[in-house]
């Protein structure tokens, strides 16, 4: 039992970040799934356009949740910088999703509602989420710089000129 406690204490900060990230992701996922399927089935958009727009809407939800809750304890490097990096890295996550969807539709020839949802909204979102969590921690919501030692001072030389 003490080994479990020691592991939890060592990784509790990461466990809490993962749990919050997962919660924000679940909310954004419901938004993305609802929007994507609305675009596909009610508005008649193509699979790629519907997936892209659904993901874009969910990205706004995810940014707000991650910035102010999941990574709210981390250093702030400016809303503009964080927003731009967040969306850039989400674009990479979106490419991962779209590649999964395109592979399923174009290569495997599976183009029904179930196949699209599994490819884009299960496999694609899953792989994209792994990338997003890692990249947000690394580049967007960075840890605060540890307080360093004070700068060494150069002693003033007293003497003749």
C-alpha positions in Angstrom: 0.0 0.0 0.0 2.8 2.4 0.7 4.2 2.0 -2.8 0.8 3.1 -4.2 0.8 6.1 -1.9 4.3 7.0 -2.8 3.5 6.8 -6.5 0.4 8.9 -6.0 2.3 11.5 -4.1 5.0 11.6 -6.8 2.6 11.9 -9.7 -0.5 13.6 -8.0 0.1 16.8 -9.9 0.1 15.0 -13.2 -2.8 12.8 -12.3 -4.9 15.9 -11.5 -3.9 17.6 -14.7 -4.8 14.5 -16.7 -8.2 14.3 -14.9 -9.0 17.9 -15.6 -7.8 17.7 -19.2 -10.0 14.6 -19.6 -13.0 16.4 -18.2 -12.5 19.5 -20.4 -11.9 17.1 -23.3 -15.1 15.2 -22.6 -17.2 18.4 -22.7 -15.4 19.6 -25.8 -15.9 16.1 -27.3 -19.7 16.3 -26.8 -19.7 19.7 -28.4 -17.5 18.4 -31.3 -19.6 15.2 -31.8 -22.9 17.2 -31.8 -21.6 19.9 -34.1 -19.9 17.5 -36.5 -23.0 15.2 -36.9 -25.2 18.3 -37.2 -23.0 19.5 -40.1 -23.0 16.1 -41.7 -26.5 14.8 -41.4 -28.7 17.9 -41.0 -26.7 20.4 -43.1 -25.3 18.0 -45.7 -21.7 19.0 -45.4 -18.9 16.8 -46.6 -17.2 14.5 -44.0 -14.0 16.6 -44.0 -15.7 20.0 -43.7 -18.1 18.8 -41.0 -15.3 17.3 -39.0 -13.1 20.4 -39.4 -15.9 22.8 -38.3 -17.0 20.6 -35.4 -13.5 20.5 -34.2 -13.0 24.2 -34.5 -16.0 24.9 -32.3 -14.9 22.3 -29.8 -11.4 23.9 -29.8 -12.7 27.2 -28.5 -14.5 25.3 -25.6 -11.3 23.3 -24.9 -9.1 26.4 -24.9 -11.2 28.2 -22.3 -11.5 25.1 -20.1 -7.8 24.3 -20.3 -6.5 27.8 -19.8 -8.6 28.7 -16.9 -9.1 25.3 -15.2 -6.8 22.4 -16.3 -3.6 24.5 -16.5 -4.8 27.5 -14.5 -2.0 27.1 -12.0 0.7 27.4 -14.6 2.6 30.5 -15.7 0.8 32.9 -18.0 2.7 33.9 -21.2 0.1 36.1 -22.7 -3.4 35.3 -24.0 -2.4 36.0 -27.6 0.6 33.7 -27.5 -1.3 30.9 -25.8 -4.3 31.3 -28.1 -2.1 31.2 -31.2 -0.1 28.2 -30.1 -3.2 26.4 -28.8 -4.9 26.7 -32.2 -1.7 25.8 -34.1 -1.3 22.6 -32.1 -5.0 21.9 -32.4 -4.5 22.1 -36.1 -2.0 19.3 -35.9 -4.5 17.4 -33.8 -7.1 18.1 -36.4 -4.8 16.8 -39.2 -4.4 13.6 -37.1 -8.2 13.2 -36.9 -8.7 14.0 -40.6 -6.1 11.5 -41.6 -7.9 8.8 -39.6 -11.2 9.7 -41.2 -9.8 10.0 -44.8 -8.0 6.7 -44.5 -11.2 5.0 -43.4 -13.4 6.5 -46.1 -10.9 6.5 -49.0 -8.6 3.6 -48.4 -10.9 1.2 -46.4 -14.0 2.2 -48.3 -16.1 2.5 -45.1 -18.4 5.5 -45.4 -21.4 4.9 -43.1 -22.3 6.9 -40.0 -20.7 4.3 -37.7 -17.4 4.1 -39.6 -17.1 7.9 -39.9 -17.7 8.3 -36.2 -15.3 5.6 -35.1 -12.6 6.9 -37.5 -13.0 10.6 -36.8 -14.5 10.8 -33.4 -13.0 7.8 -31.6 -9.6 6.9 -33.2 -8.9 10.4 -34.5 -9.9 12.2 -31.4 -8.0 9.7 -29.2 -4.7 10.1 -31.1 -5.2 13.8 -31.4 -5.9 14.2 -27.7 -2.7 12.4 -26.7 -0.7 14.8 -28.9 -2.6 17.8 -27.6 -2.0 17.0 -23.9 1.7 16.5 -24.4 2.0 19.7 -26.6 -0.1 21.9 -24.3 2.1 21.0 -21.3 5.3 21.5 -23.3 4.6 24.7 -25.3 1.3 26.4 -24.4 0.8 26.3 -20.7 4.3 26.0 -19.5 5.4 25.6 -15.9 6.6 28.6 -14.1 10.3 29.2 -14.2 11.8 28.2 -10.8 13.1 31.1 -8.9 16.8 31.1 -9.5 19.6 32.2 -7.4 20.2 35.9 -7.3 22.6 37.2 -9.9 26.1 37.3 -8.6 27.3 40.8 -7.9 30.6 42.0 -9.0 32.4 43.6 -6.1 33.2 47.2 -6.8 36.8 48.0 -6.9 37.7 50.8 -4.7 40.9 52.4 -5.6 42.7 54.8 -7.7 41.8 55.6 -11.2 
